[in-house]
Amino acid sequence: MRPTPPRWPRARRLAVLVGAALSLTSPVSAQPARGHLLIIGGGERPASIMEQFARMVGGPSGKVLVFPQASARPEAGAEIAAEMTALGIGTVAVVGVDRAGADADATLRLTEGATGAYFGGGDQGRLMEVLRGSRLEQRLKQMYRDGAVMSGTSAGAAVMSRVMITGDERRPLSKDESWQTIEAENVVTSTGLGFLDDAVVDQHFVVRRRHNRLISLVLEQPNLLGIAIDESTAAWVKPDRTLEVVGDGPVLVLDASGGTAARDAGGVGLRGTGLQLHVLRRGAEFDLAARRVTRLAPGTPASRD
């Protein structure tokens, strides 16, 4: 005898039907983003990276929104704006609002006609305290879906992914040393802007030796790709979800999805086998959807073996 399906209350049945209808008609979640990400790993920014950003946003016909909130320096916004103007970008607007301002109509009007946004360095938590849950955050996401260029350095890179590394460690071994262990529940994360939903971004990576931090995180969450960007380097993520390395240093991609990861019984130690690590330099390309290298260097396809 076939089991009798459960009888839901009428209100719940109606809610399910309405939700299903909305999922079929809503264009926002179904359509891939048409924008680009130019994610800079911090440190000195080579002219080649910044000039590329200027070209991508349209140069003299472009309009860039500058977000300086991650910095504790009041002059940060003006400094970034001056750099953008010197690059030949036509209109540069500093959006230095607080959390209340992130919901204001006047702030949303500033975004009209914007072709790109740039998030400065500092403390990513400070920036997300302003943007998280605001109308301005939703507007930035819509801009990205519609084709705008989103860029940022250091803290401005960390906010690009949905799972955002805050920079804090729950169990540092000493006051002056950090990330000396590979452990569960040690890397503190929060919610970023979510332009990358299935990856987590780390920055200043090789220079500051943050390997243990990212290894711990992808072993805990193997569905996430670890994208580690060194200083003076950028990861350019295109609408087709191809990542290209730009700049002087490496981008490392750590993938634990094809291996096995486990946590010590009753403890916080992490173990794993079969992890893939890709060390990529200028001109290399990586398919984020297929999780494979498609080009090792300009003019050189990756091995298909």
C-alpha positions in Angstrom: 0.0 0.0 0.0 1.3 3.4 -0.9 1.8 5.7 2.1 -0.7 8.6 2.4 1.0 11.9 1.8 1.0 14.3 4.7 -1.8 16.8 4.9 -0.4 20.3 5.4 -2.5 23.1 6.8 -4.2 25.1 4.1 -2.1 28.2 4.8 1.1 26.3 4.4 -0.1 24.7 1.1 -0.8 28.1 -0.2 2.5 29.5 0.9 4.3 26.6 -0.9 2.4 27.2 -4.1 3.1 30.9 -4.0 6.8 30.4 -3.4 7.0 27.9 -6.3 5.3 30.4 -8.6 7.7 33.2 -7.6 10.7 31.0 -8.1 9.6 30.4 -11.7 8.9 34.1 -12.5 11.7 35.9 -10.6 14.5 36.9 -13.1 17.0 38.0 -10.5 18.1 34.7 -9.0 18.0 32.9 -12.4 20.1 35.3 -14.4 23.9 35.2 -14.1 25.7 38.4 -13.3 27.0 40.3 -16.2 29.5 42.3 -14.2 33.3 41.8 -13.6 35.3 41.5 -10.4 38.8 42.9 -10.2 39.9 41.7 -6.7 43.3 43.1 -5.6 45.3 41.3 -2.9 46.6 44.5 -1.2 50.0 46.1 -1.0 51.3 48.2 -3.9 48.9 48.4 -6.8 50.7 48.1 -10.1 49.7 50.7 -12.7 48.7 47.8 -15.0 45.9 46.8 -12.6 44.6 50.2 -12.0 44.7 51.2 -15.6 42.8 48.1 -16.5 40.2 49.0 -13.9 39.9 52.5 -15.5 39.4 50.9 -19.0 36.8 48.4 -17.7 34.6 51.1 -16.1 34.6 53.2 -19.3 37.4 55.7 -18.8 36.2 59.3 -19.4 32.6 58.1 -19.8 32.7 56.0 -16.6 31.4 56.7 -13.2 33.0 55.0 -10.1 31.7 54.9 -6.6 34.4 54.9 -3.9 33.8 53.2 -0.5 36.4 54.2 2.1 34.6 53.0 5.2 37.1 50.1 5.9 39.8 52.7 6.6 40.1 54.6 9.9 41.7 57.5 8.1 39.3 60.3 7.3 41.3 61.3 4.2 41.1 57.8 2.6 38.1 58.6 0.4 39.6 61.7 -1.1 42.9 60.0 -1.7 41.3 57.1 -3.6 39.1 59.6 -5.5 42.2 61.5 -6.6 43.8 58.3 -7.8 40.7 57.4 -9.8 40.5 60.9 -11.4 44.2 60.7 -12.3 43.5 57.5 -14.2 41.1 59.4 -16.4 37.8 58.1 -15.0 35.1 60.7 -15.9 33.1 60.8 -12.7 34.2 59.7 -9.2 31.8 59.9 -6.2 32.9 59.1 -2.7 30.1 57.3 -0.8 31.3 57.8 2.7 28.0 57.2 4.4 27.2 55.5 7.8 24.7 52.8 8.3 21.7 55.2 8.3 23.0 56.8 5.2 23.2 53.5 3.4 19.4 53.4 3.4 18.9 57.0 2.3 17.3 58.0 -1.0 20.1 60.6 -1.6 22.7 57.8 -1.4 20.9 55.6 -3.8 20.7 58.5 -6.2 24.5 58.7 -6.2 24.6 55.2 -7.7 22.6 56.2 -10.8 24.7 55.7 -13.9 27.6 54.1 -12.0 29.7 51.7 -14.1 31.9 50.5 -11.2 32.6 50.5 -7.5 35.9 50.5 -5.6 36.2 49.3 -1.9 39.3 50.6 -0.1 41.5 48.7 2.4 41.4 48.7 6.2 39.0 46.6 8.3 36.4 44.7 6.2 34.1 44.4 9.3 33.9 48.2 9.5 32.8 48.3 5.8 30.2 45.6 6.2 28.7 47.2 9.3 27.7 50.0 7.0 26.5 48.0 4.0 25.1 44.7 5.4 21.3 44.5 5.1 21.0 48.0 3.6 19.3 49.3 0.5 22.7 50.3 -0.8 24.0 46.7 -0.5 21.1 45.5 -2.6 21.8 48.3 -5.1 25.4 47.2 -5.4 24.4 43.6 -6.1 22.0 44.8 -8.8 24.7 46.9 -10.3 26.9 43.8 -10.5 24.1 41.8 -12.1 23.6 44.5 -14.6 27.2 44.6 -15.7 29.1 47.0 -13.4 32.8 46.4 -12.4 33.4 45.7 -8.7 36.9 46.2 -7.4 38.7 46.5 -4.1 42.0 45.9 -2.3 42.8 44.1 0.9 39.7 44.6 3.1 37.9 45.6 -0.1 38.9 42.2 -1.6 37.7 40.2 1.5 34.1 41.6 1.1 33.7 40.2 -2.4 32.7 36.7 -1.2 29.6 35.6 0.7 31.8 33.9 3.3 34.1 36.7 4.5 37.3 36.2 6.5 37.2 38.8 9.2 40.9 38.6 10.1 40.2 37.4 13.6 41.4 34.1 15.1 39.5 32.4 18.0 42.5 30.6 19.5 45.8 32.3 18.7 48.8 30.6 20.3 50.3 33.9 21.4 49.6 37.6 21.1 52.2 38.2 18.4 51.8 35.1 16.3 48.8 34.0 14.4 47.6 31.1 12.2 50.1 28.5 13.5 47.5 25.7 13.4 45.1 23.9 11.1 42.0 23.6 13.2 38.3 23.8 13.0 36.3 26.7 14.5 39.4 28.9 14.6 38.9 31.1 11.6 36.3 33.8 12.3 34.1 34.5 9.3 31.1 36.8 8.7 29.0 37.7 5.7 30.4 39.7 2.8 28.8 41.2 -0.3 28.4 37.8 -1.9 29.5 38.5 -5.5 31.3 35.1 -5.1 28.9 32.6 -3.5 31.0 29.4 -3.8 34.4 30.7 -3.0 36.2 32.6 -0.1 38.8 35.3 -0.8 42.0 35.8 1.2 44.5 38.5 0.6 48.1 39.6 1.3 48.4 35.8 1.1 52.0 34.8 0.4 53.6 37.8 2.0 51.7 37.3 5.3 51.9 33.5 5.2 48.2 32.9 5.6 48.2 29.3 4.3 47.0 27.7 7.6 44.0 30.0 7.7 42.8 29.2 4.3 43.5 25.4 4.6 41.5 25.3 7.8 38.6 27.1 6.2 38.3 24.9 3.0 38.7 21.7 5.0 35.8 22.9 7.2 33.8 23.9 4.1 35.0 21.9 1.1 32.2 23.4 -1.0 34.1 26.7 -1.0 37.0 27.3 -3.3 39.8 29.1 -1.6 41.0 32.1 -3.7 44.2 33.5 -2.2 45.6 36.6 -3.8 49.0 38.0 -3.1 50.0 41.6 -2.9 50.4 43.6 -6.1 48.2 41.0 -7.8 44.5 40.8 -8.8 42.1 38.1 -9.6 39.9 39.2 -12.5 36.6 37.2 -12.5 34.7 37.5 -15.7 30.9 37.0 -16.3 31.6 33.5 -17.6 33.2 32.7 -14.2 36.7 32.5 -15.6 39.3 33.9 -13.2 42.4 35.4 -14.9 45.5 36.4 -12.9 46.6 40.1 -13.4 49.7 41.8 -11.8 53.0 40.8 -10.4 52.4 37.9 -7.9 50.6 34.7 -7.7 47.0 33.7 -7.1 46.6 30.4 -5.3 43.4 28.3 -5.7 42.7 25.7 -3.0 40.1 23.1 -3.8 39.1 20.4 -1.2 35.9 19.3 -3.0 37.4 16.3 -4.7 39.1 14.9 -1.7 38.1 13.9 1.8 38.1 16.1 4.8 37.4 15.2 8.4 37.6 16.5 11.9 39.3 14.7 14.8 36.7 13.0 17.0 36.0 15.2 20.0 38.6 17.7 18.9 39.4 20.6 16.6 42.2 19.1 14.5 41.4 18.9 10.8 42.7 16.3 8.4 42.2 15.7 4.6 43.5 14.0 1.5 43.2 14.7 -2.2 43.2 18.5 -1.9 44.2 20.4 -5.0 46.4 23.5 -5.0 46.9 25.6 -8.1 49.6 28.3 -8.0 48.8 30.7 -10.9 50.6 33.7 -12.3 49.9 36.5 -14.8 47.8 35.4 -17.7 46.8 32.0 -16.2 43.0 31.3 -16.2 40.9 29.1 -14.0 37.3 28.0 -14.6 35.5 28.6 -11.3 32.4 26.6 -12.3 34.4 23.5 -13.6 37.1 24.0 -10.9 40.0 23.5 -13.3 42.9 25.4 -14.8 42.2 26.3 -18.5 45.4 28.2 -19.2 48.7 28.2 -17.4 50.2 31.2 -19.2 49.4 33.4 -22.2 49.2 31.2 -25.3 49.6 28.0 -23.4 46.5 25.9 -22.7 46.5 23.8 -19.6 47.0 20.0 -19.8 43.8 18.0 -20.3 45.2 14.9 -18.7 
